[in-house]
């Protein structure tokens, strides 16, 4: 099910009251990418109904987006280090210990 992201705009296409242009994130190819779409309706009334429904969906999704962003921020803060991060930290610690041992040997 597609989701309308808050803040996206829908507008009349080049003065044609039966056509609307809008942008959204497309996942059709399982890759997130912004796209621009145009829809032509049978009547200007239908086009205005679409515009209202699109804008209403954006407003309804705003709280959901805020919750998702908060969750992502919390996840970033509590995320455990990756194996690569752990290995890099181990190498850094080992290099520091080796440097300390060399320094002690030079002092003796």
Secondary structure, 3 states (H helix, E strand, C coil): CCCCCCCCCEEEECCEEEEEEEEEEECCCCCCEEEEEEEECCCHHHHHHHHHHHHHHHHHHHHHHHHHHHHHHHHHHHCCCCHHHHHHHHHHHHHHHHHHHHHHHHHC
